């Protein structure tokens, strides 16, 4: 399942306001899968960061943009976001003028 397509297609749909509640109903189930897979590991594939974590970060951060409280029920995902953004090179980049937080879906 591509976790990035449903929110993007919802956001760009002319019926966004009608579709948003429907997407918000399925969002917790999708996030629960991410939470269960991550478990207590620091990264999605274990002890070392991999490209998978960059993809997961993109999906999870996008869900927070769509619904800021979406990760509230998943402390391990919130910790993952903080851990990812706390990496020295990521943090430096996010503080730079090169960082563009939006648009989310390009």
MODELLER restraints for C-alpha pairs under 7 A, 6 or more apart:
rsr = mdl.restraints
at = mdl.atoms
rsr.add(forms.Gaussian(group=physical.xy_distance, feature=features.Distance(at['CA:3:A'], at['CA:59:A']), mean=6.57, stdev=0.5))
rsr.add(forms.Gaussian(group=physical.xy_distance, feature=features.Distance(at['CA:4:A'], at['CA:59:A']), mean=6.08, stdev=0.5))
rsr.add(forms.Gaussian(group=physical.xy_distance, feature=features.Distance(at['CA:8:A'], at['CA:105:A']), mean=6.19, stdev=0.5))
rsr.add(forms.Gaussian(group=physical.xy_distance, feature=features.Distance(at['CA:10:A'], at['CA:16:A']), mean=5.73, stdev=0.5))
rsr.add(forms.Gaussian(group=physical.xy_distance, feature=features.Distance(at['CA:10:A'], at['CA:19:A']), mean=6.20, stdev=0.5))
rsr.add(forms.Gaussian(group=physical.xy_distance, feature=features.Distance(at['CA:10:A'], at['CA:20:A']), mean=6.65, stdev=0.5))
rsr.add(forms.Gaussian(group=physical.xy_distance, feature=features.Distance(at['CA:35:A'], at['CA:74:A']), mean=6.48, stdev=0.5))
rsr.add(forms.Gaussian(group=physical.xy_distance, feature=features.Distance(at['CA:35:A'], at['CA:76:A']), mean=6.56, stdev=0.5))
rsr.add(forms.Gaussian(group=physical.xy_distance, feature=features.Distance(at['CA:35:A'], at['CA:77:A']), mean=6.07, stdev=0.5))
rsr.add(forms.Gaussian(group=physical.xy_distance, feature=features.Distance(at['CA:38:A'], at['CA:44:A']), mean=5.07, stdev=0.5))
rsr.add(forms.Gaussian(group=physical.xy_distance, feature=features.Distance(at['CA:40:A'], at['CA:76:A']), mean=6.99, stdev=0.5))
rsr.add(forms.Gaussian(group=physical.xy_distance, feature=features.Distance(at['CA:41:A'], at['CA:47:A']), mean=6.69, stdev=0.5))
rsr.add(forms.Gaussian(group=physical.xy_distance, feature=features.Distance(at['CA:42:A'], at['CA:80:A']), mean=6.74, stdev=0.5))
rsr.add(forms.Gaussian(group=physical.xy_distance, feature=features.Distance(at['CA:43:A'], at['CA:49:A']), mean=5.66, stdev=0.5))
rsr.add(forms.Gaussian(group=physical.xy_distance, feature=features.Distance(at['CA:43:A'], at['CA:53:A']), mean=6.46, stdev=0.5))
rsr.add(forms.Gaussian(group=physical.xy_distance, feature=features.Distance(at['CA:44:A'], at['CA:52:A']), mean=6.83, stdev=0.5))
rsr.add(forms.Gaussian(group=physical.xy_distance, feature=features.Distance(at['CA:44:A'], at['CA:53:A']), mean=6.02, stdev=0.5))
rsr.add(forms.Gaussian(group=physical.xy_distance, feature=features.Distance(at['CA:57:A'], at['CA:81:A']), mean=6.58, stdev=0.5))
rsr.add(forms.Gaussian(group=physical.xy_distance, feature=features.Distance(at['CA:62:A'], at['CA:104:A']), mean=6.63, stdev=0.5))
rsr.add(forms.Gaussian(group=physical.xy_distance, feature=features.Distance(at['CA:63:A'], at['CA:70:A']), mean=6.49, stdev=0.5))
rsr.add(forms.Gaussian(group=physical.xy_distance, feature=features.Distance(at['CA:64:A'], at['CA:70:A']), mean=5.80, stdev=0.5))
rsr.add(forms.Gaussian(group=physical.xy_distance, feature=features.Distance(at['CA:64:A'], at['CA:71:A']), mean=6.91, stdev=0.5))
rsr.add(forms.Gaussian(group=physical.xy_distance, feature=features.Distance(at['CA:71:A'], at['CA:77:A']), mean=6.64, stdev=0.5))
rsr.add(forms.Gaussian(group=physical.xy_distance, feature=features.Distance(at['CA:71:A'], at['CA:78:A']), mean=6.19, stdev=0.5))
rsr.add(forms.Gaussian(group=physical.xy_distance, feature=features.Distance(at['CA:85:A'], at['CA:91:A']), mean=5.52, stdev=0.5))
rsr.add(forms.Gaussian(group=physical.xy_distance, feature=features.Distance(at['CA:93:A'], at['CA:99:A']), mean=6.16, stdev=0.5))
